[in-house]
Amino acid sequence: MKRLLLALSLTLSAAALAPAPVRAGATDSDEERAARWTEIKKSIFGDRTVEASETAVKIDAPARALDASLVPIGLTLADKDQVKGLYFIIDDNPSPYAARFSFGPAADPGEIKLRVRVNNYTNVHAVVETKDGRLLESAKFVKASGGCSAPMGMSDEEAMKGMGEMRMKFSGDPQGGKPVEATLMVRHPNFSGMQMNQVTRDYTPARYVDKLDVTYGDKLVFHLEGDISIASNPVINFAFVPEGKGPVTVAATDNQGGRWEHRFDVPSASN
Amino acid sequence: MTGARATRRQALFGGLCLCCLPTLGRAADAFSLDEVAPGVFVRRGPDAEATAENNDAIANIGFIVGRDGVLVTESGGSLADGHWLRAEIAKRTSKPIKYVLLTHVHPDHVFGAGAFQGDAPTFVGHAALRGALDARGDFYRQRLVEILGAERTGPVVYPTLEVKEPAEIDLGDRTIRLTAHGTAHTNCDLSMLDTGSGLLFPADLLFVGRIPSLDGSLLGWLREIERLKGMGAAAAVPGHGPVRVEFAPAIADLARYLTVLRDETRAAVAAGRPIEAAVRTVAQGEKDRWSLFETYHGRNVTQAYQELEWE
């Protein structure tokens, strides 16, 4: 282990993120990586047991990221009726705890997709929390570098344009209570706090979507807690069960007090 | 271990260098300059990644000798590469180096500039280059230092002449026409036309043979291609590829790639195909037409997808 994890929580401050020297990466041994994960687990789950299970949750991620600031992640959950929550952790990111999903009664948590930043060669972990309180983990190794500190390629002002705008695409047959797949797109720079402002030459403060609720009618689909490891302009794929009346409502906040809410009508059945 | 280091470097540049590739390191002193038109000298950069062996000398760099002085068309990918070019210029002319072009923010095109600071030339760049260097210069420099060491990497040099509207540089017997482009390959692409030779220097708005890297705007690049075509040049010096090409077929190849990338990415978005599937399927018909396709194409699709999914 190179350093204790200080900036682990989902509500860390920008100060904790000041550009740190590379502390882990391509050269770490398996033992170092395992020790790191043990430490992270303890800080998130305390003394609870986390069981290894390659089948409970399968991680789809590129072995080598094409773009470290946008790494697509797919999480497939085997026993979806038993799922209560889902954690996603990027061990060697400056803030490893990337996302936590808590599913509600309208969820169909068989598959979740999201896009993340990866700052280093790292293990990523998904942990499923079951309704009976078990924690089941699986891991995958991803090669990427610089995803959190990489400049956005545009001015901060431009990156903030349309902040809070949302779109949702639906697929699948919305009839008969069958699950509907949905893609939620949110305009938000999700500044990591490690990117330099072009004008002031200071680091742009972290500004990221920290909470997001998706509901169908009055039923919760999922509640998401996010962090700086979520890529800019977050895109999340999920599924829900359209029982009762819609619409789908998305309410999001960011750590700087931004708050947005949008409603989407689920298209009616085509046959 | 060697392989692992190379791939790590590749990943370090990862999102941003875009002009780097494993292996194929050639020693800088193996390079030579071609006189592609009277008074116009260009060194071909190999289709390679920045390595400790090649000094990041991977772009086409060179100079134009005018009656009143020398204009450096591209400075090089490192201080060491710039020193090499500086020495080659001195072998051919004693005229003063009056202008050094910084064609865009990518490291293989700007880190040679430090070698010319002693000549006190005018460093010419797009009006958006300063901001781009502010945002990325240190990031690029740190990663290049990891490969070459600080001494061979050199400083981040800022433009002293910022071009926004079309501008001209008079070298006495030839005029250089400068165009600051809208966001295309990057957000700060500067091209030039040498009236002496009729040669167009589109810099990285034109890749030949080597897969283009998209780091600005796909739709913008297609627009700027039309603008380049309107300049009426018959021949060009691309940013990567042969030192001199016929312009029309070369730009047609690039436009074809970008058009297929646009159309197939749009189709993927419309079909609800996710980004990780799109990177495997979009524009695969272009695979055998470009070197380094496997290394950079997927990233281009990622960039294109992000741009087009909000249409």
Contacts between the chains, C-beta under 8 A, distances in Angstrom:
chain1	res1	chain2	res2	distance
A	25	B	8	7.7
A	26	B	4	6.4
A	26	B	8	4.7
A	60	B	276	7.3
A	62	B	276	7.2
A	64	B	7	7.6
A	64	B	11	7.0
A	65	B	11	7.6
A	65	B	14	7.3
A	66	B	279	6.2
A	66	B	298	4.0
A	66	B	299	4.5
A	66	B	301	7.9
A	66	B	302	5.5
A	67	B	14	7.3
A	67	B	15	5.3
A	67	B	299	5.2
A	67	B	302	4.6
A	67	B	303	7.4
A	68	B	11	7.1
A	68	B	14	4.7
A	68	B	15	5.3
A	69	B	15	5.5
A	70	B	275	7.6
A	70	B	302	5.8
A	70	B	306	6.8
A	72	B	274	6.8
A	72	B	275	5.2
A	72	B	276	3.9
A	74	B	274	8.0
A	74	B	276	6.9
A	113	B	274	6.4
A	115	B	275	7.3
A	121	B	8	7.4
A	121	B	11	7.6
A	143	B	7	7.2
A	143	B	11	5.9
A	144	B	11	6.1
A	144	B	14	6.7
A	145	B	8	7.1
A	145	B	11	4.3
A	145	B	12	4.9
A	145	B	14	5.4
A	146	B	11	7.8
A	146	B	12	6.3
A	146	B	14	5.4
A	146	B	15	6.4
A	146	B	16	7.5
A	146	B	139	7.7
A	146	B	143	7.8
A	147	B	14	7.7
A	147	B	15	7.3
A	149	B	139	6.9
A	150	B	14	7.5
A	150	B	15	4.9
A	150	B	16	6.2
A	150	B	139	7.2
A	151	B	16	7.5
A	151	B	135	4.2
A	151	B	136	4.8
A	151	B	139	6.2
A	152	B	135	7.7
A	153	B	135	7.7
A	153	B	186	8.0
A	153	B	187	7.0
A	153	B	215	6.6
A	153	B	216	7.6
A	154	B	187	6.9
A	155	B	131	6.7
A	167	B	310	7.7
A	169	B	272	6.2
A	171	B	272	5.2
A	183	B	272	7.0
A	183	B	274	7.9
A	185	B	309	6.9
A	185	B	310	7.3
A	187	B	310	7.6
A	195	B	135	7.8
A	196	B	134	7.0
A	196	B	135	5.8
A	196	B	138	7.3
A	196	B	139	7.7
A	197	B	135	7.8
A	198	B	131	4.2
A	198	B	132	7.4
A	198	B	134	4.5
A	198	B	135	4.4
A	199	B	131	7.2
A	199	B	134	7.3
A	201	B	134	6.0
A	233	B	306	7.0
A	233	B	310	7.7
A	235	B	275	7.8
A	235	B	309	7.7
A	237	B	274	6.7
